[in-house]
Amino acid sequence: MSDTSEAEPAPELSYEQARGELREIVQALESGGQPLEESLALWQRGERLAALCQRWLDDARGRLDSAISASDERSDADEGSDARQSGGAARARR
């Protein structure tokens, strides 16, 4: 089993590592057999790992939203540029 100490999950823990450890904790808790204190320690570690995973997911969502927004802004700017160029060409033909 992975570390079940009271410490916060290490900041260098990747999403995949935290999720994997969380999965192990859930399996251990579901199988039972641990003394109450160990089960509580596992539960607390699981809560911290779940929060870490959520931070990773929230950060990923923020980066995706920023990338999509930047892409939309570039598309809007390109469309505006195309419309100005088309409008100028139409005026030149008159």
DOKOL-391749 format. One record per atom (N, C-alpha, C, CB): residue number from 1; atom name; residue in one letter; x, y, z. Coordinates in nm, 3 decimals. Glycine has a CB too. Layout:
N
<node seq="NUM" atom="CA" type="A" x="X" y="Y" z="Z"/>
...
//
This chain:
94
<node seq="1" atom="N" type="M" x="0.084" y="-0.118" z="0.000"/>
<node seq="1" atom="CA" type="M" x="0.000" y="0.000" z="0.000"/>
<node seq="1" atom="C" type="M" x="0.088" y="0.123" z="0.000"/>
<node seq="1" atom="CB" type="M" x="-0.096" y="0.001" z="0.121"/>
<node seq="2" atom="N" type="S" x="0.039" y="0.230" z="-0.054"/>
<node seq="2" atom="CA" type="S" x="0.111" y="0.356" z="-0.058"/>
<node seq="2" atom="C" type="S" x="0.113" y="0.419" z="0.079"/>
<node seq="2" atom="CB" type="S" x="0.049" y="0.451" z="-0.160"/>
<node seq="3" atom="N" type="D" x="0.187" y="0.528" z="0.093"/>
<node seq="3" atom="CA" type="D" x="0.199" y="0.600" z="0.218"/>
<node seq="3" atom="C" type="D" x="0.061" y="0.645" z="0.267"/>
<node seq="3" atom="CB" type="D" x="0.292" y="0.720" z="0.202"/>
<node seq="4" atom="N" type="T" x="0.030" y="0.615" z="0.392"/>
<node seq="4" atom="CA" type="T" x="-0.098" y="0.657" z="0.449"/>
<node seq="4" atom="C" type="T" x="-0.078" y="0.757" z="0.561"/>
<node seq="4" atom="CB" type="T" x="-0.175" y="0.537" z="0.500"/>
<node seq="5" atom="N" type="S" x="0.034" y="0.828" z="0.559"/>
<node seq="5" atom="CA" type="S" x="0.064" y="0.925" z="0.664"/>
<node seq="5" atom="C" type="S" x="-0.036" y="1.039" z="0.661"/>
<node seq="5" atom="CB" type="S" x="0.207" y="0.979" z="0.649"/>
<node seq="6" atom="N" type="E" x="-0.032" y="1.119" z="0.766"/>
<node seq="6" atom="CA" type="E" x="-0.122" y="1.232" z="0.779"/>
<node seq="6" atom="C" type="E" x="-0.080" y="1.350" z="0.691"/>
<node seq="6" atom="CB" type="E" x="-0.129" y="1.276" z="0.924"/>
<node seq="7" atom="N" type="A" x="0.039" y="1.344" z="0.633"/>
<node seq="7" atom="CA" type="A" x="0.092" y="1.455" z="0.555"/>
<node seq="7" atom="C" type="A" x="0.007" y="1.481" z="0.431"/>
<node seq="7" atom="CB" type="A" x="0.237" y="1.428" z="0.514"/>
<node seq="8" atom="N" type="E" x="0.013" y="1.605" z="0.386"/>
<node seq="8" atom="CA" type="E" x="-0.054" y="1.641" z="0.262"/>
<node seq="8" atom="C" type="E" x="0.011" y="1.563" z="0.147"/>
<node seq="8" atom="CB" type="E" x="-0.047" y="1.794" z="0.236"/>
<node seq="9" atom="N" type="P" x="-0.065" y="1.534" z="0.041"/>
<node seq="9" atom="CA" type="P" x="-0.002" y="1.469" z="-0.075"/>
<node seq="9" atom="C" type="P" x="0.109" y="1.559" z="-0.128"/>
<node seq="9" atom="CB" type="P" x="-0.107" y="1.440" z="-0.186"/>
<node seq="10" atom="N" type="A" x="0.218" y="1.497" z="-0.168"/>
<node seq="10" atom="CA" type="A" x="0.332" y="1.573" z="-0.218"/>
<node seq="10" atom="C" type="A" x="0.289" y="1.654" z="-0.339"/>
<node seq="10" atom="CB" type="A" x="0.449" y="1.480" z="-0.253"/>
<node seq="11" atom="N" type="P" x="0.331" y="1.782" z="-0.346"/>
<node seq="11" atom="CA" type="P" x="0.291" y="1.866" z="-0.459"/>
<node seq="11" atom="C" type="P" x="0.338" y="1.809" z="-0.593"/>
<node seq="11" atom="CB" type="P" x="0.345" y="2.007" z="-0.442"/>
<node seq="12" atom="N" type="E" x="0.447" y="1.730" z="-0.590"/>
<node seq="12" atom="CA" type="E" x="0.498" y="1.676" z="-0.715"/>
<node seq="12" atom="C" type="E" x="0.420" y="1.552" z="-0.761"/>
<node seq="12" atom="CB" type="E" x="0.644" y="1.641" z="-0.700"/>
<node seq="13" atom="N" type="L" x="0.321" y="1.508" z="-0.682"/>
<node seq="13" atom="CA" type="L" x="0.239" y="1.395" z="-0.719"/>
<node seq="13" atom="C" type="L" x="0.157" y="1.434" z="-0.842"/>
<node seq="13" atom="CB" type="L" x="0.147" y="1.350" z="-0.601"/>
<node seq="14" atom="N" type="S" x="0.168" y="1.356" z="-0.947"/>
<node seq="14" atom="CA" type="S" x="0.090" y="1.384" z="-1.067"/>
<node seq="14" atom="C" type="S" x="-0.055" y="1.344" z="-1.045"/>
<node seq="14" atom="CB" type="S" x="0.149" y="1.311" z="-1.191"/>
<node seq="15" atom="N" type="Y" x="-0.140" y="1.387" z="-1.134"/>
<node seq="15" atom="CA" type="Y" x="-0.282" y="1.348" z="-1.127"/>
<node seq="15" atom="C" type="Y" x="-0.294" y="1.196" z="-1.130"/>
<node seq="15" atom="CB" type="Y" x="-0.362" y="1.411" z="-1.244"/>
<node seq="16" atom="N" type="E" x="-0.221" y="1.134" z="-1.221"/>
<node seq="16" atom="CA" type="E" x="-0.230" y="0.989" z="-1.237"/>
<node seq="16" atom="C" type="E" x="-0.181" y="0.916" z="-1.113"/>
<node seq="16" atom="CB" type="E" x="-0.149" y="0.944" z="-1.358"/>
<node seq="17" atom="N" type="Q" x="-0.074" y="0.966" z="-1.051"/>
<node seq="17" atom="CA" type="Q" x="-0.023" y="0.904" z="-0.929"/>
<node seq="17" atom="C" type="Q" x="-0.124" y="0.918" z="-0.815"/>
<node seq="17" atom="CB" type="Q" x="0.112" y="0.968" z="-0.888"/>
<node seq="18" atom="N" type="A" x="-0.179" y="1.038" z="-0.799"/>
<node seq="18" atom="CA" type="A" x="-0.276" y="1.062" z="-0.693"/>
<node seq="18" atom="C" type="A" x="-0.401" y="0.976" z="-0.714"/>
<node seq="18" atom="CB" type="A" x="-0.315" y="1.212" z="-0.687"/>
<node seq="19" atom="N" type="R" x="-0.448" y="0.969" z="-0.837"/>
<node seq="19" atom="CA" type="R" x="-0.566" y="0.888" z="-0.867"/>
<node seq="19" atom="C" type="R" x="-0.539" y="0.740" z="-0.843"/>
<node seq="19" atom="CB" type="R" x="-0.610" y="0.910" z="-1.012"/>
<node seq="20" atom="N" type="G" x="-0.419" y="0.694" z="-0.879"/>
<node seq="20" atom="CA" type="G" x="-0.383" y="0.555" z="-0.856"/>
<node seq="20" atom="C" type="G" x="-0.379" y="0.521" z="-0.708"/>
<node seq="20" atom="CB" type="G" x="-0.249" y="0.524" z="-0.919"/>
<node seq="21" atom="N" type="E" x="-0.318" y="0.609" z="-0.629"/>
<node seq="21" atom="CA" type="E" x="-0.313" y="0.586" z="-0.484"/>
<node seq="21" atom="C" type="E" x="-0.453" y="0.590" z="-0.424"/>
<node seq="21" atom="CB" type="E" x="-0.222" y="0.690" z="-0.416"/>
<node seq="22" atom="N" type="L" x="-0.534" y="0.683" z="-0.473"/>
<node seq="22" atom="CA" type="L" x="-0.672" y="0.693" z="-0.425"/>
<node seq="22" atom="C" type="L" x="-0.748" y="0.564" z="-0.456"/>
<node seq="22" atom="CB" type="L" x="-0.743" y="0.814" z="-0.489"/>
<node seq="23" atom="N" type="R" x="-0.728" y="0.510" z="-0.574"/>
<node seq="23" atom="CA" type="R" x="-0.792" y="0.384" z="-0.612"/>
<node seq="23" atom="C" type="R" x="-0.752" y="0.271" z="-0.517"/>
<node seq="23" atom="CB" type="R" x="-0.756" y="0.347" z="-0.757"/>
<node seq="24" atom="N" type="E" x="-0.622" y="0.266" z="-0.482"/>
<node seq="24" atom="CA" type="E" x="-0.574" y="0.164" z="-0.388"/>
<node seq="24" atom="C" type="E" x="-0.640" y="0.180" z="-0.251"/>
<node seq="24" atom="CB" type="E" x="-0.421" y="0.172" z="-0.374"/>
<node seq="25" atom="N" type="I" x="-0.654" y="0.304" z="-0.207"/>
<node seq="25" atom="CA" type="I" x="-0.716" y="0.331" z="-0.077"/>
<node seq="25" atom="C" type="I" x="-0.862" y="0.287" z="-0.078"/>
<node seq="25" atom="CB" type="I" x="-0.706" y="0.481" z="-0.042"/>
<node seq="26" atom="N" type="V" x="-0.934" y="0.319" z="-0.184"/>
<node seq="26" atom="CA" type="V" x="-1.074" y="0.279" z="-0.194"/>
<node seq="26" atom="C" type="V" x="-1.086" y="0.127" z="-0.190"/>
<node seq="26" atom="CB" type="V" x="-1.138" y="0.334" z="-0.324"/>
<node seq="27" atom="N" type="Q" x="-1.000" y="0.058" z="-0.264"/>
<node seq="27" atom="CA" type="Q" x="-1.003" y="-0.089" z="-0.263"/>
<node seq="27" atom="C" type="Q" x="-0.975" y="-0.143" z="-0.123"/>
<node seq="27" atom="CB" type="Q" x="-0.901" y="-0.145" z="-0.363"/>
<node seq="28" atom="N" type="A" x="-0.878" y="-0.085" z="-0.054"/>
<node seq="28" atom="CA" type="A" x="-0.845" y="-0.130" z="0.081"/>
<node seq="28" atom="C" type="A" x="-0.963" y="-0.107" z="0.176"/>
<node seq="28" atom="CB" type="A" x="-0.719" y="-0.058" z="0.134"/>
<node seq="29" atom="N" type="L" x="-1.026" y="0.009" z="0.166"/>
<node seq="29" atom="CA" type="L" x="-1.139" y="0.038" z="0.254"/>
<node seq="29" atom="C" type="L" x="-1.259" y="-0.052" z="0.222"/>
<node seq="29" atom="CB" type="L" x="-1.180" y="0.185" z="0.241"/>
<node seq="30" atom="N" type="E" x="-1.281" y="-0.079" z="0.093"/>
<node seq="30" atom="CA" type="E" x="-1.391" y="-0.166" z="0.055"/>
<node seq="30" atom="C" type="E" x="-1.369" y="-0.310" z="0.100"/>
<node seq="30" atom="CB" type="E" x="-1.411" y="-0.162" z="-0.095"/>
<node seq="31" atom="N" type="S" x="-1.245" y="-0.354" z="0.101"/>
<node seq="31" atom="CA" type="S" x="-1.217" y="-0.492" z="0.141"/>
<node seq="31" atom="C" type="S" x="-1.228" y="-0.510" z="0.291"/>
<node seq="31" atom="CB" type="S" x="-1.077" y="-0.533" z="0.094"/>
<node seq="32" atom="N" type="G" x="-1.214" y="-0.402" z="0.366"/>
<node seq="32" atom="CA" type="G" x="-1.225" y="-0.409" z="0.512"/>
<node seq="32" atom="C" type="G" x="-1.104" y="-0.479" z="0.572"/>
<node seq="32" atom="CB" type="G" x="-1.355" y="-0.482" z="0.553"/>
<node seq="33" atom="N" type="G" x="-1.118" y="-0.517" z="0.696"/>
<node seq="33" atom="CA" type="G" x="-1.011" y="-0.590" z="0.762"/>
<node seq="33" atom="C" type="G" x="-0.911" y="-0.504" z="0.835"/>
<node seq="33" atom="CB" type="G" x="-0.941" y="-0.671" z="0.664"/>
<node seq="34" atom="N" type="Q" x="-0.912" y="-0.372" z="0.815"/>
<node seq="34" atom="CA" type="Q" x="-0.818" y="-0.285" z="0.886"/>
<node seq="34" atom="C" type="Q" x="-0.879" y="-0.246" z="1.021"/>
<node seq="34" atom="CB" type="Q" x="-0.785" y="-0.157" z="0.801"/>
<node seq="35" atom="N" type="P" x="-0.792" y="-0.222" z="1.116"/>
<node seq="35" atom="CA" type="P" x="-0.841" y="-0.166" z="1.242"/>
<node seq="35" atom="C" type="P" x="-0.902" y="-0.028" z="1.216"/>
<node seq="35" atom="CB" type="P" x="-0.726" y="-0.156" z="1.348"/>
<node seq="36" atom="N" type="L" x="-0.987" y="0.016" z="1.306"/>
<node seq="36" atom="CA" type="L" x="-1.058" y="0.143" z="1.291"/>
<node seq="36" atom="C" type="L" x="-0.962" y="0.259" z="1.266"/>
<node seq="36" atom="CB" type="L" x="-1.142" y="0.171" z="1.414"/>
<node seq="37" atom="N" type="E" x="-0.856" y="0.270" z="1.345"/>
<node seq="37" atom="CA" type="E" x="-0.763" y="0.382" z="1.330"/>
<node seq="37" atom="C" type="E" x="-0.698" y="0.381" z="1.192"/>
<node seq="37" atom="CB" type="E" x="-0.655" y="0.376" z="1.438"/>
<node seq="38" atom="N" type="E" x="-0.661" y="0.265" z="1.141"/>
<node seq="38" atom="CA" type="E" x="-0.601" y="0.258" z="1.008"/>
<node seq="38" atom="C" type="E" x="-0.703" y="0.295" z="0.901"/>
<node seq="38" atom="CB" type="E" x="-0.546" y="0.116" z="0.982"/>
<node seq="39" atom="N" type="S" x="-0.826" y="0.251" z="0.918"/>
<node seq="39" atom="CA" type="S" x="-0.932" y="0.288" z="0.823"/>
<node seq="39" atom="C" type="S" x="-0.953" y="0.439" z="0.821"/>
<node seq="39" atom="CB" type="S" x="-1.064" y="0.217" z="0.857"/>
<node seq="40" atom="N" type="L" x="-0.952" y="0.500" z="0.938"/>
<node seq="40" atom="CA" type="L" x="-0.968" y="0.647" z="0.945"/>
<node seq="40" atom="C" type="L" x="-0.851" y="0.718" z="0.878"/>
<node seq="40" atom="CB" type="L" x="-0.980" y="0.692" z="1.092"/>
<node seq="41" atom="N" type="A" x="-0.730" y="0.668" z="0.901"/>
<node seq="41" atom="CA" type="A" x="-0.612" y="0.729" z="0.837"/>
<node seq="41" atom="C" type="A" x="-0.620" y="0.714" z="0.685"/>
<node seq="41" atom="CB" type="A" x="-0.482" y="0.664" z="0.891"/>
<node seq="42" atom="N" type="L" x="-0.664" y="0.597" z="0.640"/>
<node seq="42" atom="CA" type="L" x="-0.680" y="0.577" z="0.495"/>
<node seq="42" atom="C" type="L" x="-0.785" y="0.672" z="0.439"/>
<node seq="42" atom="CB" type="L" x="-0.718" y="0.431" z="0.465"/>
<node seq="43" atom="N" type="W" x="-0.895" y="0.685" z="0.510"/>
<node seq="43" atom="CA" type="W" x="-1.003" y="0.775" z="0.466"/>
<node seq="43" atom="C" type="W" x="-0.952" y="0.919" z="0.455"/>
<node seq="43" atom="CB" type="W" x="-1.122" y="0.769" z="0.566"/>
<node seq="44" atom="N" type="Q" x="-0.879" y="0.965" z="0.556"/>
<node seq="44" atom="CA" type="Q" x="-0.827" y="1.102" z="0.554"/>
<node seq="44" atom="C" type="Q" x="-0.728" y="1.121" z="0.438"/>
<node seq="44" atom="CB" type="Q" x="-0.758" y="1.135" z="0.688"/>
<node seq="45" atom="N" type="R" x="-0.642" y="1.025" z="0.417"/>
<node seq="45" atom="CA" type="R" x="-0.548" y="1.033" z="0.305"/>
<node seq="45" atom="C" type="R" x="-0.625" y="1.037" z="0.173"/>
<node seq="45" atom="CB" type="R" x="-0.450" y="0.913" z="0.307"/>
<node seq="46" atom="N" type="G" x="-0.728" y="0.955" z="0.165"/>
<node seq="46" atom="CA" type="G" x="-0.811" y="0.954" z="0.044"/>
<node seq="46" atom="C" type="G" x="-0.877" y="1.088" z="0.018"/>
<node seq="46" atom="CB" type="G" x="-0.917" y="0.846" z="0.054"/>
<node seq="47" atom="N" type="E" x="-0.924" y="1.151" z="0.124"/>
<node seq="47" atom="CA" type="E" x="-0.986" y="1.284" z="0.110"/>
<node seq="47" atom="C" type="E" x="-0.886" y="1.385" z="0.056"/>
<node seq="47" atom="CB" type="E" x="-1.042" y="1.333" z="0.246"/>
<node seq="48" atom="N" type="R" x="-0.763" y="1.381" z="0.108"/>
<node seq="48" atom="CA" type="R" x="-0.659" y="1.474" z="0.060"/>
<node seq="48" atom="C" type="R" x="-0.623" y="1.444" z="-0.085"/>
<node seq="48" atom="CB" type="R" x="-0.533" y="1.466" z="0.150"/>
<node seq="49" atom="N" type="L" x="-0.614" y="1.317" z="-0.119"/>
<node seq="49" atom="CA" type="L" x="-0.583" y="1.281" z="-0.258"/>
<node seq="49" atom="C" type="L" x="-0.695" y="1.322" z="-0.352"/>
<node seq="49" atom="CB" type="L" x="-0.557" y="1.129" z="-0.269"/>
<node seq="50" atom="N" type="A" x="-0.819" y="1.304" z="-0.309"/>
<node seq="50" atom="CA" type="A" x="-0.933" y="1.345" z="-0.391"/>
<node seq="50" atom="C" type="A" x="-0.930" y="1.497" z="-0.415"/>
<node seq="50" atom="CB" type="A" x="-1.067" y="1.304" z="-0.325"/>
<node seq="51" atom="N" type="A" x="-0.896" y="1.573" z="-0.311"/>
<node seq="51" atom="CA" type="A" x="-0.886" y="1.719" z="-0.326"/>
<node seq="51" atom="C" type="A" x="-0.773" y="1.755" z="-0.423"/>
<node seq="51" atom="CB" type="A" x="-0.862" y="1.786" z="-0.189"/>
<node seq="52" atom="N" type="L" x="-0.661" y="1.683" z="-0.414"/>
<node seq="52" atom="CA" type="L" x="-0.550" y="1.708" z="-0.506"/>
<node seq="52" atom="C" type="L" x="-0.591" y="1.678" z="-0.649"/>
<node seq="52" atom="CB" type="L" x="-0.428" y="1.623" z="-0.466"/>
<node seq="53" atom="N" type="C" x="-0.659" y="1.566" z="-0.670"/>
<node seq="53" atom="CA" type="C" x="-0.707" y="1.532" z="-0.804"/>
<node seq="53" atom="C" type="C" x="-0.801" y="1.640" z="-0.856"/>
<node seq="53" atom="CB" type="C" x="-0.779" y="1.396" z="-0.805"/>
<node seq="54" atom="N" type="Q" x="-0.889" y="1.690" z="-0.768"/>
<node seq="54" atom="CA" type="Q" x="-0.983" y="1.794" z="-0.810"/>
<node seq="54" atom="C" type="Q" x="-0.909" y="1.922" z="-0.849"/>
<node seq="54" atom="CB" type="Q" x="-1.084" y="1.824" z="-0.699"/>
<node seq="55" atom="N" type="R" x="-0.802" y="1.956" z="-0.775"/>
<node seq="55" atom="CA" type="R" x="-0.722" y="2.075" z="-0.812"/>
<node seq="55" atom="C" type="R" x="-0.658" y="2.055" z="-0.950"/>
<node seq="55" atom="CB" type="R" x="-0.612" y="2.102" z="-0.706"/>
<node seq="56" atom="N" type="W" x="-0.605" y="1.934" z="-0.975"/>
<node seq="56" atom="CA" type="W" x="-0.547" y="1.906" z="-1.106"/>
<node seq="56" atom="C" type="W" x="-0.653" y="1.924" z="-1.215"/>
<node seq="56" atom="CB" type="W" x="-0.490" y="1.763" z="-1.111"/>
<node seq="57" atom="N" type="L" x="-0.773" y="1.870" z="-1.192"/>
<node seq="57" atom="CA" type="L" x="-0.879" y="1.879" z="-1.292"/>
<node seq="57" atom="C" type="L" x="-0.926" y="2.023" z="-1.311"/>
<node seq="57" atom="CB" type="L" x="-0.997" y="1.792" z="-1.252"/>
<node seq="58" atom="N" type="D" x="-0.939" y="2.097" z="-1.201"/>
<node seq="58" atom="CA" type="D" x="-0.979" y="2.238" z="-1.211"/>
<node seq="58" atom="C" type="D" x="-0.875" y="2.319" z="-1.289"/>
<node seq="58" atom="CB" type="D" x="-0.998" y="2.298" z="-1.071"/>
<node seq="59" atom="N" type="D" x="-0.747" y="2.292" z="-1.262"/>
<node seq="59" atom="CA" type="D" x="-0.640" y="2.361" z="-1.334"/>
<node seq="59" atom="C" type="D" x="-0.644" y="2.327" z="-1.483"/>
<node seq="59" atom="CB" type="D" x="-0.503" y="2.325" z="-1.274"/>
<node seq="60" atom="N" type="A" x="-0.664" y="2.200" z="-1.513"/>
<node seq="60" atom="CA" type="A" x="-0.672" y="2.158" z="-1.653"/>
<node seq="60" atom="C" type="A" x="-0.790" y="2.225" z="-1.723"/>
<node seq="60" atom="CB" type="A" x="-0.685" y="2.003" z="-1.663"/>
<node seq="61" atom="N" type="R" x="-0.905" y="2.232" z="-1.655"/>
<node seq="61" atom="CA" type="R" x="-1.023" y="2.297" z="-1.711"/>
<node seq="61" atom="C" type="R" x="-0.994" y="2.445" z="-1.738"/>
<node seq="61" atom="CB" type="R" x="-1.145" y="2.282" z="-1.617"/>
<node seq="62" atom="N" type="G" x="-0.928" y="2.511" z="-1.644"/>
<node seq="62" atom="CA" type="G" x="-0.893" y="2.652" z="-1.663"/>
<node seq="62" atom="C" type="G" x="-0.801" y="2.673" z="-1.782"/>
<node seq="62" atom="CB" type="G" x="-0.827" y="2.707" z="-1.538"/>
<node seq="63" atom="N" type="R" x="-0.703" y="2.584" z="-1.796"/>
<node seq="63" atom="CA" type="R" x="-0.612" y="2.597" z="-1.911"/>
<node seq="63" atom="C" type="R" x="-0.685" y="2.571" z="-2.041"/>
<node seq="63" atom="CB" type="R" x="-0.493" y="2.501" z="-1.897"/>
<node seq="64" atom="N" type="L" x="-0.775" y="2.472" z="-2.043"/>
<node seq="64" atom="CA" type="L" x="-0.853" y="2.446" z="-2.165"/>
<node seq="64" atom="C" type="L" x="-0.942" y="2.565" z="-2.199"/>
<node seq="64" atom="CB" type="L" x="-0.939" y="2.320" z="-2.148"/>
<node seq="65" atom="N" type="D" x="-1.010" y="2.619" z="-2.098"/>
<node seq="65" atom="CA" type="D" x="-1.096" y="2.736" z="-2.121"/>
<node seq="65" atom="C" type="D" x="-1.016" y="2.853" z="-2.176"/>
<node seq="65" atom="CB" type="D" x="-1.166" y="2.777" z="-1.992"/>
<node seq="66" atom="N" type="S" x="-0.896" y="2.875" z="-2.123"/>
<node seq="66" atom="CA" type="S" x="-0.810" y="2.984" z="-2.172"/>
<node seq="66" atom="C" type="S" x="-0.768" y="2.961" z="-2.316"/>
<node seq="66" atom="CB" type="S" x="-0.686" y="3.000" z="-2.083"/>
<node seq="67" atom="N" type="A" x="-0.731" y="2.837" z="-2.346"/>
<node seq="67" atom="CA" type="A" x="-0.689" y="2.805" z="-2.482"/>
<node seq="67" atom="C" type="A" x="-0.805" y="2.821" z="-2.580"/>
<node seq="67" atom="CB" type="A" x="-0.632" y="2.662" z="-2.489"/>
<node seq="68" atom="N" type="I" x="-0.924" y="2.777" z="-2.540"/>
<node seq="68" atom="CA" type="I" x="-1.041" y="2.790" z="-2.627"/>
<node seq="68" atom="C" type="I" x="-1.075" y="2.936" z="-2.647"/>
<node seq="68" atom="CB" type="I" x="-1.162" y="2.715" z="-2.568"/>
<node seq="69" atom="N" type="S" x="-1.069" y="3.014" z="-2.540"/>
<node seq="69" atom="CA" type="S" x="-1.099" y="3.156" z="-2.548"/>
<node seq="69" atom="C" type="S" x="-1.000" y="3.227" z="-2.641"/>
<node seq="69" atom="CB" type="S" x="-1.096" y="3.220" z="-2.408"/>
<node seq="70" atom="N" type="A" x="-0.872" y="3.195" z="-2.625"/>
<node seq="70" atom="CA" type="A" x="-0.770" y="3.257" z="-2.711"/>
<node seq="70" atom="C" type="A" x="-0.792" y="3.218" z="-2.857"/>
<node seq="70" atom="CB" type="A" x="-0.629" y="3.216" z="-2.666"/>
<node seq="71" atom="N" type="S" x="-0.829" y="3.092" z="-2.879"/>
<node seq="71" atom="CA" type="S" x="-0.855" y="3.046" z="-3.016"/>
<node seq="71" atom="C" type="S" x="-0.976" y="3.118" z="-3.075"/>
<node seq="71" atom="CB" type="S" x="-0.877" y="2.894" z="-3.018"/>
<node seq="72" atom="N" type="D" x="-1.082" y="3.134" z="-2.993"/>
<node seq="72" atom="CA" type="D" x="-1.201" y="3.205" z="-3.039"/>
<node seq="72" atom="C" type="D" x="-1.169" y="3.350" z="-3.072"/>
<node seq="72" atom="CB" type="D" x="-1.311" y="3.198" z="-2.934"/>
<node seq="73" atom="N" type="E" x="-1.086" y="3.414" z="-2.987"/>
<node seq="73" atom="CA" type="E" x="-1.049" y="3.554" z="-3.012"/>
<node seq="73" atom="C" type="E" x="-0.970" y="3.567" z="-3.142"/>
<node seq="73" atom="CB" type="E" x="-0.967" y="3.609" z="-2.895"/>
<node seq="74" atom="N" type="R" x="-0.879" y="3.471" z="-3.167"/>
<node seq="74" atom="CA" type="R" x="-0.804" y="3.474" z="-3.293"/>
<node seq="74" atom="C" type="R" x="-0.897" y="3.455" z="-3.412"/>
<node seq="74" atom="CB" type="R" x="-0.694" y="3.366" z="-3.293"/>
<node seq="75" atom="N" type="S" x="-0.994" y="3.364" z="-3.398"/>
<node seq="75" atom="CA" type="S" x="-1.089" y="3.340" z="-3.507"/>
<node seq="75" atom="C" type="S" x="-1.173" y="3.465" z="-3.533"/>
<node seq="75" atom="CB" type="S" x="-1.181" y="3.221" z="-3.474"/>
<node seq="76" atom="N" type="D" x="-1.220" y="3.529" z="-3.425"/>
<node seq="76" atom="CA" type="D" x="-1.299" y="3.651" z="-3.439"/>
<node seq="76" atom="C" type="D" x="-1.216" y="3.761" z="-3.506"/>
<node seq="76" atom="CB" type="D" x="-1.350" y="3.699" z="-3.302"/>
<node seq="77" atom="N" type="A" x="-1.090" y="3.773" z="-3.467"/>
<node seq="77" atom="CA" type="A" x="-1.003" y="3.874" z="-3.527"/>
<node seq="77" atom="C" type="A" x="-0.980" y="3.844" z="-3.674"/>
<node seq="77" atom="CB" type="A" x="-0.868" y="3.882" z="-3.452"/>
<node seq="78" atom="N" type="D" x="-0.961" y="3.719" z="-3.707"/>
<node seq="78" atom="CA" type="D" x="-0.942" y="3.680" z="-3.847"/>
<node seq="78" atom="C" type="D" x="-1.067" y="3.708" z="-3.929"/>
<node seq="78" atom="CB" type="D" x="-0.904" y="3.532" z="-3.858"/>
<node seq="79" atom="N" type="E" x="-1.185" y="3.677" z="-3.874"/>
<node seq="79" atom="CA" type="E" x="-1.310" y="3.703" z="-3.944"/>
<node seq="79" atom="C" type="E" x="-1.331" y="3.853" z="-3.962"/>
<node seq="79" atom="CB" type="E" x="-1.429" y="3.642" z="-3.868"/>
<node seq="80" atom="N" type="G" x="-1.299" y="3.932" z="-3.862"/>
<node seq="80" atom="CA" type="G" x="-1.311" y="4.077" z="-3.872"/>
<node seq="80" atom="C" type="G" x="-1.218" y="4.132" z="-3.979"/>
<node seq="80" atom="CB" type="G" x="-1.282" y="4.144" z="-3.739"/>
<node seq="81" atom="N" type="S" x="-1.098" y="4.079" z="-3.985"/>
<node seq="81" atom="CA" type="S" x="-1.000" y="4.120" z="-4.085"/>
<node seq="81" atom="C" type="S" x="-1.049" y="4.083" z="-4.225"/>
<node seq="81" atom="CB" type="S" x="-0.863" y="4.055" z="-4.057"/>
<node seq="82" atom="N" type="D" x="-1.106" y="3.962" z="-4.238"/>
<node seq="82" atom="CA" type="D" x="-1.159" y="3.918" z="-4.368"/>
<node seq="82" atom="C" type="D" x="-1.275" y="4.006" z="-4.411"/>
<node seq="82" atom="CB" type="D" x="-1.205" y="3.771" z="-4.361"/>
<node seq="83" atom="N" type="A" x="-1.363" y="4.043" z="-4.317"/>
<node seq="83" atom="CA" type="A" x="-1.478" y="4.127" z="-4.350"/>
<node seq="83" atom="C" type="A" x="-1.432" y="4.266" z="-4.392"/>
<node seq="83" atom="CB" type="A" x="-1.574" y="4.136" z="-4.229"/>
<node seq="84" atom="N" type="R" x="-1.331" y="4.320" z="-4.324"/>
<node seq="84" atom="CA" type="R" x="-1.280" y="4.453" z="-4.362"/>
<node seq="84" atom="C" type="R" x="-1.218" y="4.447" z="-4.501"/>
<node seq="84" atom="CB" type="R" x="-1.176" y="4.504" z="-4.259"/>
<node seq="85" atom="N" type="Q" x="-1.146" y="4.339" z="-4.530"/>
<node seq="85" atom="CA" type="Q" x="-1.083" y="4.326" z="-4.661"/>
<node seq="85" atom="C" type="Q" x="-1.191" y="4.309" z="-4.769"/>
<node seq="85" atom="CB" type="Q" x="-0.985" y="4.206" z="-4.662"/>
<node seq="86" atom="N" type="S" x="-1.296" y="4.233" z="-4.741"/>
<node seq="86" atom="CA" type="S" x="-1.404" y="4.213" z="-4.838"/>
<node seq="86" atom="C" type="S" x="-1.479" y="4.342" z="-4.862"/>
<node seq="86" atom="CB" type="S" x="-1.500" y="4.104" z="-4.790"/>
<node seq="87" atom="N" type="G" x="-1.505" y="4.415" z="-4.754"/>
<node seq="87" atom="CA" type="G" x="-1.574" y="4.543" z="-4.765"/>
<node seq="87" atom="C" type="G" x="-1.493" y="4.642" z="-4.845"/>
<node seq="87" atom="CB" type="G" x="-1.605" y="4.599" z="-4.628"/>
<node seq="88" atom="N" type="G" x="-1.365" y="4.643" z="-4.826"/>
<node seq="88" atom="CA" type="G" x="-1.278" y="4.734" z="-4.900"/>
<node seq="88" atom="C" type="G" x="-1.276" y="4.699" z="-5.047"/>
<node seq="88" atom="CB" type="G" x="-1.137" y="4.732" z="-4.844"/>
<node seq="89" atom="N" type="A" x="-1.276" y="4.573" z="-5.078"/>
<node seq="89" atom="CA" type="A" x="-1.276" y="4.530" z="-5.219"/>
<node seq="89" atom="C" type="A" x="-1.406" y="4.567" z="-5.286"/>
<node seq="89" atom="CB" type="A" x="-1.252" y="4.380" z="-5.229"/>
<node seq="90" atom="N" type="A" x="-1.517" y="4.554" z="-5.212"/>
<node seq="90" atom="CA" type="A" x="-1.649" y="4.589" z="-5.269"/>
<node seq="90" atom="C" type="A" x="-1.655" y="4.738" z="-5.298"/>
<node seq="90" atom="CB" type="A" x="-1.764" y="4.549" z="-5.173"/>
<node seq="91" atom="N" type="R" x="-1.603" y="4.820" z="-5.206"/>
<node seq="91" atom="CA" type="R" x="-1.604" y="4.965" z="-5.228"/>
<node seq="91" atom="C" type="R" x="-1.514" y="5.001" z="-5.346"/>
<node seq="91" atom="CB" type="R" x="-1.557" y="5.041" z="-5.101"/>
<node seq="92" atom="N" type="A" x="-1.404" y="4.931" z="-5.362"/>
<node seq="92" atom="CA" type="A" x="-1.312" y="4.962" z="-5.471"/>
<node seq="92" atom="C" type="A" x="-1.374" y="4.931" z="-5.606"/>
<node seq="92" atom="CB" type="A" x="-1.182" y="4.884" z="-5.453"/>
<node seq="93" atom="N" type="R" x="-1.469" y="4.832" z="-5.611"/>
<node seq="93" atom="CA" type="R" x="-1.532" y="4.796" z="-5.737"/>
<node seq="93" atom="C" type="R" x="-1.638" y="4.896" z="-5.777"/>
<node seq="93" atom="CB" type="R" x="-1.592" y="4.658" z="-5.728"/>
<node seq="94" atom="N" type="R" x="-1.685" y="4.976" z="-5.684"/>
<node seq="94" atom="CA" type="R" x="-1.795" y="5.070" z="-5.716"/>
<node seq="94" atom="C" type="R" x="-1.748" y="5.183" z="-5.798"/>
<node seq="94" atom="CB" type="R" x="-1.858" y="5.124" z="-5.593"/>
//
